[in-house]
């Protein structure tokens, strides 16, 4: 995240804060998934491939949960 976005988040409160936080965390998790998918495509080291698979699974579930929170607002 850019420093400006984090400053905006720090200055927000209430519903605006919650929305910004969830939106930023979804983007953060999507970046982690992209990195993990790259690991699966290019790595040959089993433990890091296992970790990448775990990251994809857990962060995909967290993204779904955060999107549901946003929709419920």
PDB file of N, CA, C and O in Angstrom:
ATOM      1  N   UNK A   1       0.827  -1.171   0.000  1.00  0.00           N
ATOM      2  CA  UNK A   1       0.000   0.000   0.000  1.00  0.00           C
ATOM      3  C   UNK A   1       0.883   1.250   0.000  1.00  0.00           C
ATOM      4  O   UNK A   1       1.950   1.287   0.613  1.00  0.00           O
ATOM      5  N   UNK A   2       0.413   2.233  -0.686  1.00  0.00           N
ATOM      6  CA  UNK A   2       1.129   3.509  -0.723  1.00  0.00           C
ATOM      7  C   UNK A   2       0.950   4.232   0.602  1.00  0.00           C
ATOM      8  O   UNK A   2      -0.074   4.088   1.271  1.00  0.00           O
ATOM      9  N   UNK A   3       1.954   5.006   0.970  1.00  0.00           N
ATOM     10  CA  UNK A   3       1.892   5.760   2.224  1.00  0.00           C
ATOM     11  C   UNK A   3       0.664   6.663   2.275  1.00  0.00           C
ATOM     12  O   UNK A   3       0.062   6.840   3.334  1.00  0.00           O
ATOM     13  N   UNK A   4       0.295   7.231   1.131  1.00  0.00           N
ATOM     14  CA  UNK A   4      -0.874   8.109   1.087  1.00  0.00           C
ATOM     15  C   UNK A   4      -2.135   7.355   1.483  1.00  0.00           C
ATOM     16  O   UNK A   4      -2.957   7.867   2.243  1.00  0.00           O
ATOM     17  N   UNK A   5      -2.287   6.145   0.970  1.00  0.00           N
ATOM     18  CA  UNK A   5      -3.470   5.343   1.296  1.00  0.00           C
ATOM     19  C   UNK A   5      -3.489   4.994   2.776  1.00  0.00           C
ATOM     20  O   UNK A   5      -4.547   5.009   3.405  1.00  0.00           O
ATOM     21  N   UNK A   6      -2.325   4.681   3.333  1.00  0.00           N
ATOM     22  CA  UNK A   6      -2.270   4.364   4.757  1.00  0.00           C
ATOM     23  C   UNK A   6      -2.575   5.589   5.606  1.00  0.00           C
ATOM     24  O   UNK A   6      -3.198   5.473   6.661  1.00  0.00           O
ATOM     25  N   UNK A   7      -2.146   6.751   5.160  1.00  0.00           N
ATOM     26  CA  UNK A   7      -2.469   7.992   5.861  1.00  0.00           C
ATOM     27  C   UNK A   7      -3.970   8.244   5.806  1.00  0.00           C
ATOM     28  O   UNK A   7      -4.582   8.625   6.804  1.00  0.00           O
ATOM     29  N   UNK A   8      -4.561   8.025   4.619  1.00  0.00           N
ATOM     30  CA  UNK A   8      -6.015   8.175   4.485  1.00  0.00           C
ATOM     31  C   UNK A   8      -6.743   7.230   5.433  1.00  0.00           C
ATOM     32  O   UNK A   8      -7.724   7.608   6.073  1.00  0.00           O
ATOM     33  N   UNK A   9      -6.254   6.003   5.514  1.00  0.00           N
ATOM     34  CA  UNK A   9      -6.864   5.017   6.406  1.00  0.00           C
ATOM     35  C   UNK A   9      -6.751   5.475   7.861  1.00  0.00           C
ATOM     36  O   UNK A   9      -7.709   5.373   8.627  1.00  0.00           O
ATOM     37  N   UNK A  10      -5.594   5.972   8.227  1.00  0.00           N
ATOM     38  CA  UNK A  10      -5.365   6.426   9.602  1.00  0.00           C
ATOM     39  C   UNK A  10      -6.277   7.589   9.974  1.00  0.00           C
ATOM     40  O   UNK A  10      -6.646   7.745  11.138  1.00  0.00           O
ATOM     41  N   UNK A  11      -6.636   8.394   9.001  1.00  0.00           N
ATOM     42  CA  UNK A  11      -7.485   9.569   9.256  1.00  0.00           C
ATOM     43  C   UNK A  11      -8.977   9.230   9.224  1.00  0.00           C
ATOM     44  O   UNK A  11      -9.802  10.014   9.692  1.00  0.00           O
ATOM     45  N   UNK A  12      -9.316   8.085   8.682  1.00  0.00           N
ATOM     46  CA  UNK A  12     -10.727   7.707   8.561  1.00  0.00           C
ATOM     47  C   UNK A  12     -11.234   7.135   9.883  1.00  0.00           C
ATOM     48  O   UNK A  12     -10.464   6.785  10.777  1.00  0.00           O
ATOM     49  N   UNK A  13     -12.554   7.056   9.966  1.00  0.00           N
ATOM     50  CA  UNK A  13     -13.156   6.415  11.130  1.00  0.00           C
ATOM     51  C   UNK A  13     -14.514   5.853  10.742  1.00  0.00           C
ATOM     52  O   UNK A  13     -15.053   6.158   9.678  1.00  0.00           O
ATOM     53  N   UNK A  14     -15.047   5.034  11.621  1.00  0.00           N
ATOM     54  CA  UNK A  14     -16.366   4.465  11.414  1.00  0.00           C
ATOM     55  C   UNK A  14     -16.483   3.652  10.138  1.00  0.00           C
ATOM     56  O   UNK A  14     -15.579   2.902   9.771  1.00  0.00           O
ATOM     57  N   UNK A  15     -17.615   3.817   9.472  1.00  0.00           N
ATOM     58  CA  UNK A  15     -17.916   3.045   8.269  1.00  0.00           C
ATOM     59  C   UNK A  15     -16.864   3.267   7.168  1.00  0.00           C
ATOM     60  O   UNK A  15     -16.472   2.320   6.486  1.00  0.00           O
ATOM     61  N   UNK A  16     -16.414   4.512   6.999  1.00  0.00           N
ATOM     62  CA  UNK A  16     -15.401   4.808   5.979  1.00  0.00           C
ATOM     63  C   UNK A  16     -14.113   4.035   6.261  1.00  0.00           C
ATOM     64  O   UNK A  16     -13.495   3.490   5.347  1.00  0.00           O
ATOM     65  N   UNK A  17     -13.715   3.993   7.535  1.00  0.00           N
ATOM     66  CA  UNK A  17     -12.520   3.225   7.907  1.00  0.00           C
ATOM     67  C   UNK A  17     -12.707   1.752   7.583  1.00  0.00           C
ATOM     68  O   UNK A  17     -11.843   1.132   6.963  1.00  0.00           O
ATOM     69  N   UNK A  18     -13.828   1.197   8.001  1.00  0.00           N
ATOM     70  CA  UNK A  18     -14.076  -0.230   7.771  1.00  0.00           C
ATOM     71  C   UNK A  18     -14.027  -0.569   6.285  1.00  0.00           C
ATOM     72  O   UNK A  18     -13.426  -1.566   5.886  1.00  0.00           O
ATOM     73  N   UNK A  19     -14.662   0.266   5.473  1.00  0.00           N
ATOM     74  CA  UNK A  19     -14.690   0.027   4.030  1.00  0.00           C
ATOM     75  C   UNK A  19     -13.289   0.118   3.436  1.00  0.00           C
ATOM     76  O   UNK A  19     -12.885  -0.740   2.651  1.00  0.00           O
ATOM     77  N   UNK A  20     -12.552   1.158   3.811  1.00  0.00           N
ATOM     78  CA  UNK A  20     -11.178   1.304   3.306  1.00  0.00           C
ATOM     79  C   UNK A  20     -10.306   0.141   3.751  1.00  0.00           C
ATOM     80  O   UNK A  20      -9.548  -0.412   2.955  1.00  0.00           O
ATOM     81  N   UNK A  21     -10.413  -0.231   5.022  1.00  0.00           N
ATOM     82  CA  UNK A  21      -9.605  -1.329   5.549  1.00  0.00           C
ATOM     83  C   UNK A  21      -9.868  -2.621   4.777  1.00  0.00           C
ATOM     84  O   UNK A  21      -8.934  -3.286   4.329  1.00  0.00           O
ATOM     85  N   UNK A  22     -11.131  -2.966   4.627  1.00  0.00           N
ATOM     86  CA  UNK A  22     -11.467  -4.214   3.938  1.00  0.00           C
ATOM     87  C   UNK A  22     -11.044  -4.177   2.473  1.00  0.00           C
ATOM     88  O   UNK A  22     -10.526  -5.163   1.949  1.00  0.00           O
ATOM     89  N   UNK A  23     -11.262  -3.054   1.819  1.00  0.00           N
ATOM     90  CA  UNK A  23     -10.881  -2.924   0.412  1.00  0.00           C
ATOM     91  C   UNK A  23      -9.371  -3.049   0.244  1.00  0.00           C
ATOM     92  O   UNK A  23      -8.898  -3.728  -0.667  1.00  0.00           O
ATOM     93  N   UNK A  24      -8.622  -2.401   1.115  1.00  0.00           N
ATOM     94  CA  UNK A  24      -7.162  -2.471   1.043  1.00  0.00           C
ATOM     95  C   UNK A  24      -6.660  -3.872   1.364  1.00  0.00           C
ATOM     96  O   UNK A  24      -5.723  -4.354   0.727  1.00  0.00           O
ATOM     97  N   UNK A  25      -7.271  -4.531   2.343  1.00  0.00           N
ATOM     98  CA  UNK A  25      -6.849  -5.883   2.694  1.00  0.00           C
ATOM     99  C   UNK A  25      -7.152  -6.874   1.575  1.00  0.00           C
ATOM    100  O   UNK A  25      -6.377  -7.804   1.351  1.00  0.00           O
ATOM    101  N   UNK A  26      -8.264  -6.693   0.872  1.00  0.00           N
ATOM    102  CA  UNK A  26      -8.566  -7.561  -0.265  1.00  0.00           C
ATOM    103  C   UNK A  26      -7.475  -7.420  -1.315  1.00  0.00           C
ATOM    104  O   UNK A  26      -6.981  -8.425  -1.825  1.00  0.00           O
ATOM    105  N   UNK A  27      -7.092  -6.198  -1.648  1.00  0.00           N
ATOM    106  CA  UNK A  27      -6.029  -5.985  -2.637  1.00  0.00           C
ATOM    107  C   UNK A  27      -4.711  -6.596  -2.155  1.00  0.00           C
ATOM    108  O   UNK A  27      -3.977  -7.198  -2.938  1.00  0.00           O
ATOM    109  N   UNK A  28      -4.421  -6.439  -0.879  1.00  0.00           N
ATOM    110  CA  UNK A  28      -3.196  -7.001  -0.295  1.00  0.00           C
ATOM    111  C   UNK A  28      -3.197  -8.532  -0.436  1.00  0.00           C
ATOM    112  O   UNK A  28      -2.196  -9.131  -0.832  1.00  0.00           O
ATOM    113  N   UNK A  29      -4.322  -9.143  -0.108  1.00  0.00           N
ATOM    114  CA  UNK A  29      -4.432 -10.601  -0.209  1.00  0.00           C
ATOM    115  C   UNK A  29      -4.347 -11.062  -1.661  1.00  0.00           C
ATOM    116  O   UNK A  29      -3.736 -12.091  -1.949  1.00  0.00           O
ATOM    117  N   UNK A  30      -4.955 -10.311  -2.573  1.00  0.00           N
ATOM    118  CA  UNK A  30      -4.871 -10.666  -3.987  1.00  0.00           C
ATOM    119  C   UNK A  30      -3.421 -10.647  -4.472  1.00  0.00           C
ATOM    120  O   UNK A  30      -3.021 -11.487  -5.277  1.00  0.00           O
ATOM    121  N   UNK A  31      -2.636  -9.687  -3.980  1.00  0.00           N
ATOM    122  CA  UNK A  31      -1.213  -9.642  -4.314  1.00  0.00           C
ATOM    123  C   UNK A  31      -0.471 -10.849  -3.782  1.00  0.00           C
ATOM    124  O   UNK A  31       0.400 -11.394  -4.459  1.00  0.00           O
ATOM    125  N   UNK A  32      -0.807 -11.271  -2.576  1.00  0.00           N
ATOM    126  CA  UNK A  32      -0.178 -12.463  -1.999  1.00  0.00           C
ATOM    127  C   UNK A  32      -0.524 -13.707  -2.804  1.00  0.00           C
ATOM    128  O   UNK A  32       0.322 -14.578  -3.008  1.00  0.00           O
ATOM    129  N   UNK A  33      -1.766 -13.788  -3.260  1.00  0.00           N
ATOM    130  CA  UNK A  33      -2.177 -14.934  -4.075  1.00  0.00           C
ATOM    131  C   UNK A  33      -1.418 -14.937  -5.392  1.00  0.00           C
ATOM    132  O   UNK A  33      -0.973 -15.995  -5.839  1.00  0.00           O
ATOM    133  N   UNK A  34      -1.260 -13.782  -6.021  1.00  0.00           N
ATOM    134  CA  UNK A  34      -0.490 -13.698  -7.265  1.00  0.00           C
ATOM    135  C   UNK A  34       0.940 -14.196  -7.053  1.00  0.00           C
ATOM    136  O   UNK A  34       1.478 -14.939  -7.875  1.00  0.00           O
ATOM    137  N   UNK A  35       1.547 -13.777  -5.942  1.00  0.00           N
ATOM    138  CA  UNK A  35       2.911 -14.220  -5.643  1.00  0.00           C
ATOM    139  C   UNK A  35       2.964 -15.719  -5.407  1.00  0.00           C
ATOM    140  O   UNK A  35       3.886 -16.391  -5.869  1.00  0.00           O
ATOM    141  N   UNK A  36       1.982 -16.245  -4.691  1.00  0.00           N
ATOM    142  CA  UNK A  36       1.946 -17.678  -4.394  1.00  0.00           C
ATOM    143  C   UNK A  36       1.743 -18.494  -5.675  1.00  0.00           C
ATOM    144  O   UNK A  36       2.339 -19.558  -5.844  1.00  0.00           O
ATOM    145  N   UNK A  37       0.904 -17.988  -6.566  1.00  0.00           N
ATOM    146  CA  UNK A  37       0.709 -18.688  -7.844  1.00  0.00           C
ATOM    147  C   UNK A  37       1.988 -18.698  -8.668  1.00  0.00           C
ATOM    148  O   UNK A  37       2.287 -19.684  -9.341  1.00  0.00           O
ATOM    149  N   UNK A  38       2.736 -17.614  -8.618  1.00  0.00           N
ATOM    150  CA  UNK A  38       4.030 -17.564  -9.293  1.00  0.00           C
ATOM    151  C   UNK A  38       4.987 -18.593  -8.693  1.00  0.00           C
ATOM    152  O   UNK A  38       5.723 -19.266  -9.415  1.00  0.00           O
ATOM    153  N   UNK A  39       4.968 -18.704  -7.376  1.00  0.00           N
ATOM    154  CA  UNK A  39       5.793 -19.707  -6.695  1.00  0.00           C
ATOM    155  C   UNK A  39       5.449 -21.104  -7.201  1.00  0.00           C
ATOM    156  O   UNK A  39       6.345 -21.897  -7.490  1.00  0.00           O
ATOM    157  N   UNK A  40       4.177 -21.408  -7.308  1.00  0.00           N
ATOM    158  CA  UNK A  40       3.767 -22.736  -7.782  1.00  0.00           C
ATOM    159  C   UNK A  40       4.226 -22.991  -9.209  1.00  0.00           C
ATOM    160  O   UNK A  40       4.605 -24.112  -9.548  1.00  0.00           O
ATOM    161  N   UNK A  41       4.196 -21.966 -10.043  1.00  0.00           N
ATOM    162  CA  UNK A  41       4.604 -22.135 -11.449  1.00  0.00           C
ATOM    163  C   UNK A  41       6.104 -22.295 -11.617  1.00  0.00           C
ATOM    164  O   UNK A  41       6.556 -23.021 -12.503  1.00  0.00           O
ATOM    165  N   UNK A  42       6.884 -21.621 -10.773  1.00  0.00           N
ATOM    166  CA  UNK A  42       8.317 -21.517 -11.048  1.00  0.00           C
ATOM    167  C   UNK A  42       9.230 -22.236 -10.067  1.00  0.00           C
ATOM    168  O   UNK A  42      10.405 -22.443 -10.371  1.00  0.00           O
ATOM    169  N   UNK A  43       8.743 -22.611  -8.935  1.00  0.00           N
ATOM    170  CA  UNK A  43       9.607 -23.200  -7.913  1.00  0.00           C
ATOM    171  C   UNK A  43       9.711 -24.712  -8.066  1.00  0.00           C
ATOM    172  O   UNK A  43       8.840 -25.371  -8.633  1.00  0.00           O
ATOM    173  N   UNK A  44      10.789 -25.219  -7.548  1.00  0.00           N
ATOM    174  CA  UNK A  44      10.942 -26.673  -7.499  1.00  0.00           C
ATOM    175  C   UNK A  44      11.127 -27.158  -6.057  1.00  0.00           C
ATOM    176  O   UNK A  44      11.327 -28.350  -5.825  1.00  0.00           O
ATOM    177  N   UNK A  45      11.061 -26.234  -5.085  1.00  0.00           N
ATOM    178  CA  UNK A  45      11.293 -26.564  -3.683  1.00  0.00           C
ATOM    179  C   UNK A  45       9.958 -26.882  -3.015  1.00  0.00           C
ATOM    180  O   UNK A  45       9.111 -26.003  -2.853  1.00  0.00           O
ATOM    181  N   UNK A  46       9.782 -28.125  -2.636  1.00  0.00           N
ATOM    182  CA  UNK A  46       8.531 -28.620  -2.097  1.00  0.00           C
ATOM    183  C   UNK A  46       7.939 -27.815  -0.950  1.00  0.00           C
ATOM    184  O   UNK A  46       6.756 -27.478  -0.993  1.00  0.00           O
ATOM    185  N   UNK A  47       8.732 -27.493   0.085  1.00  0.00           N
ATOM    186  CA  UNK A  47       8.166 -26.756   1.212  1.00  0.00           C
ATOM    187  C   UNK A  47       7.590 -25.384   0.826  1.00  0.00           C
ATOM    188  O   UNK A  47       6.562 -24.976   1.366  1.00  0.00           O
ATOM    189  N   UNK A  48       8.238 -24.679  -0.093  1.00  0.00           N
ATOM    190  CA  UNK A  48       7.689 -23.378  -0.485  1.00  0.00           C
ATOM    191  C   UNK A  48       6.455 -23.548  -1.362  1.00  0.00           C
ATOM    192  O   UNK A  48       5.554 -22.710  -1.335  1.00  0.00           O
ATOM    193  N   UNK A  49       6.408 -24.615  -2.129  1.00  0.00           N
ATOM    194  CA  UNK A  49       5.201 -24.892  -2.918  1.00  0.00           C
ATOM    195  C   UNK A  49       4.029 -25.218  -1.990  1.00  0.00           C
ATOM    196  O   UNK A  49       2.898 -24.800  -2.235  1.00  0.00           O
ATOM    197  N   UNK A  50       4.310 -25.964  -0.932  1.00  0.00           N
ATOM    198  CA  UNK A  50       3.270 -26.270   0.059  1.00  0.00           C
ATOM    199  C   UNK A  50       2.771 -24.987   0.730  1.00  0.00           C
ATOM    200  O   UNK A  50       1.568 -24.794   0.903  1.00  0.00           O
ATOM    201  N   UNK A  51       3.708 -24.118   1.104  1.00  0.00           N
ATOM    202  CA  UNK A  51       3.343 -22.856   1.713  1.00  0.00           C
ATOM    203  C   UNK A  51       2.498 -22.022   0.749  1.00  0.00           C
ATOM    204  O   UNK A  51       1.489 -21.439   1.146  1.00  0.00           O
ATOM    205  N   UNK A  52       2.912 -21.969  -0.508  1.00  0.00           N
ATOM    206  CA  UNK A  52       2.158 -21.209  -1.508  1.00  0.00           C
ATOM    207  C   UNK A  52       0.735 -21.737  -1.639  1.00  0.00           C
ATOM    208  O   UNK A  52      -0.210 -20.954  -1.733  1.00  0.00           O
ATOM    209  N   UNK A  53       0.577 -23.033  -1.645  1.00  0.00           N
ATOM    210  CA  UNK A  53      -0.767 -23.619  -1.722  1.00  0.00           C
ATOM    211  C   UNK A  53      -1.602 -23.237  -0.508  1.00  0.00           C
ATOM    212  O   UNK A  53      -2.785 -22.925  -0.638  1.00  0.00           O
ATOM    213  N   UNK A  54      -0.987 -23.262   0.675  1.00  0.00           N
ATOM    214  CA  UNK A  54      -1.688 -22.858   1.898  1.00  0.00           C
ATOM    215  C   UNK A  54      -2.105 -21.389   1.838  1.00  0.00           C
ATOM    216  O   UNK A  54      -3.209 -21.033   2.250  1.00  0.00           O
ATOM    217  N   UNK A  55      -1.222 -20.548   1.325  1.00  0.00           N
ATOM    218  CA  UNK A  55      -1.521 -19.118   1.208  1.00  0.00           C
ATOM    219  C   UNK A  55      -2.695 -18.900   0.257  1.00  0.00           C
ATOM    220  O   UNK A  55      -3.604 -18.127   0.557  1.00  0.00           O
ATOM    221  N   UNK A  56      -2.676 -19.573  -0.874  1.00  0.00           N
ATOM    222  CA  UNK A  56      -3.770 -19.430  -1.833  1.00  0.00           C
ATOM    223  C   UNK A  56      -5.089 -19.844  -1.196  1.00  0.00           C
ATOM    224  O   UNK A  56      -6.090 -19.137  -1.316  1.00  0.00           O
ATOM    225  N   UNK A  57      -5.090 -20.963  -0.533  1.00  0.00           N
ATOM    226  CA  UNK A  57      -6.314 -21.480   0.089  1.00  0.00           C
ATOM    227  C   UNK A  57      -6.826 -20.537   1.189  1.00  0.00           C
ATOM    228  O   UNK A  57      -8.001 -20.171   1.198  1.00  0.00           O
ATOM    229  N   UNK A  58      -5.957 -20.156   2.097  1.00  0.00           N
ATOM    230  CA  UNK A  58      -6.398 -19.350   3.239  1.00  0.00           C
ATOM    231  C   UNK A  58      -6.767 -17.928   2.828  1.00  0.00           C
ATOM    232  O   UNK A  58      -7.761 -17.380   3.304  1.00  0.00           O
ATOM    233  N   UNK A  59      -5.977 -17.338   1.954  1.00  0.00           N
ATOM    234  CA  UNK A  59      -6.261 -15.952   1.604  1.00  0.00           C
ATOM    235  C   UNK A  59      -7.457 -15.843   0.658  1.00  0.00           C
ATOM    236  O   UNK A  59      -8.152 -14.826   0.660  1.00  0.00           O
ATOM    237  N   UNK A  60      -7.703 -16.862  -0.139  1.00  0.00           N
ATOM    238  CA  UNK A  60      -8.917 -16.880  -0.956  1.00  0.00           C
ATOM    239  C   UNK A  60     -10.142 -16.912  -0.050  1.00  0.00           C
ATOM    240  O   UNK A  60     -11.120 -16.207  -0.299  1.00  0.00           O
ATOM    241  N   UNK A  61     -10.091 -17.722   0.989  1.00  0.00           N
ATOM    242  CA  UNK A  61     -11.202 -17.787   1.944  1.00  0.00           C
ATOM    243  C   UNK A  61     -11.373 -16.458   2.670  1.00  0.00           C
ATOM    244  O   UNK A  61     -12.502 -16.016   2.884  1.00  0.00           O
ATOM    245  N   UNK A  62     -10.280 -15.819   3.048  1.00  0.00           N
ATOM    246  CA  UNK A  62     -10.366 -14.535   3.739  1.00  0.00           C
ATOM    247  C   UNK A  62     -10.921 -13.450   2.820  1.00  0.00           C
ATOM    248  O   UNK A  62     -11.682 -12.593   3.269  1.00  0.00           O
ATOM    249  N   UNK A  63     -10.554 -13.476   1.546  1.00  0.00           N
ATOM    250  CA  UNK A  63     -11.100 -12.510   0.592  1.00  0.00           C
ATOM    251  C   UNK A  63     -12.614 -12.679   0.498  1.00  0.00           C
ATOM    252  O   UNK A  63     -13.349 -11.691   0.504  1.00  0.00           O
ATOM    253  N   UNK A  64     -13.077 -13.906   0.414  1.00  0.00           N
ATOM    254  CA  UNK A  64     -14.522 -14.158   0.348  1.00  0.00           C
ATOM    255  C   UNK A  64     -15.213 -13.617   1.602  1.00  0.00           C
ATOM    256  O   UNK A  64     -16.288 -13.022   1.518  1.00  0.00           O
ATOM    257  N   UNK A  65     -14.600 -13.825   2.742  1.00  0.00           N
ATOM    258  CA  UNK A  65     -15.172 -13.338   3.997  1.00  0.00           C
ATOM    259  C   UNK A  65     -15.215 -11.805   4.019  1.00  0.00           C
ATOM    260  O   UNK A  65     -16.212 -11.218   4.438  1.00  0.00           O
ATOM    261  N   UNK A  66     -14.143 -11.168   3.571  1.00  0.00           N
ATOM    262  CA  UNK A  66     -14.108  -9.709   3.565  1.00  0.00           C
ATOM    263  C   UNK A  66     -15.104  -9.130   2.564  1.00  0.00           C
ATOM    264  O   UNK A  66     -15.737  -8.111   2.843  1.00  0.00           O
ATOM    265  N   UNK A  67     -15.248  -9.761   1.415  1.00  0.00           N
ATOM    266  CA  UNK A  67     -16.241  -9.297   0.435  1.00  0.00           C
ATOM    267  C   UNK A  67     -17.659  -9.421   1.011  1.00  0.00           C
ATOM    268  O   UNK A  67     -18.500  -8.548   0.797  1.00  0.00           O
ATOM    269  N   UNK A  68     -17.909 -10.492   1.728  1.00  0.00           N
ATOM    270  CA  UNK A  68     -19.219 -10.657   2.366  1.00  0.00           C
ATOM    271  C   UNK A  68     -19.451  -9.563   3.394  1.00  0.00           C
ATOM    272  O   UNK A  68     -20.566  -9.057   3.519  1.00  0.00           O
ATOM    273  N   UNK A  69     -18.411  -9.193   4.134  1.00  0.00           N
ATOM    274  CA  UNK A  69     -18.533  -8.098   5.106  1.00  0.00           C
ATOM    275  C   UNK A  69     -18.872  -6.796   4.406  1.00  0.00           C
ATOM    276  O   UNK A  69     -19.725  -6.040   4.871  1.00  0.00           O
ATOM    277  N   UNK A  70     -18.205  -6.528   3.283  1.00  0.00           N
ATOM    278  CA  UNK A  70     -18.485  -5.307   2.534  1.00  0.00           C
ATOM    279  C   UNK A  70     -19.924  -5.294   2.018  1.00  0.00           C
ATOM    280  O   UNK A  70     -20.596  -4.264   2.072  1.00  0.00           O
ATOM    281  N   UNK A  71     -20.384  -6.410   1.529  1.00  0.00           N
ATOM    282  CA  UNK A  71     -21.746  -6.498   0.997  1.00  0.00           C
ATOM    283  C   UNK A  71     -22.786  -6.355   2.094  1.00  0.00           C
ATOM    284  O   UNK A  71     -23.875  -5.835   1.851  1.00  0.00           O
ATOM    285  N   UNK A  72     -22.467  -6.808   3.294  1.00  0.00           N
ATOM    286  CA  UNK A  72     -23.405  -6.757   4.406  1.00  0.00           C
ATOM    287  C   UNK A  72     -23.567  -5.351   4.980  1.00  0.00           C
ATOM    288  O   UNK A  72     -24.495  -5.086   5.744  1.00  0.00           O
ATOM    289  N   UNK A  73     -22.672  -4.471   4.611  1.00  0.00           N
ATOM    290  CA  UNK A  73     -22.700  -3.099   5.165  1.00  0.00           C
ATOM    291  C   UNK A  73     -23.798  -2.333   4.589  1.00  0.00           C
ATOM    292  O   UNK A  73     -23.981  -1.165   4.930  1.00  0.00           O
TER     293      UNK A  73
END
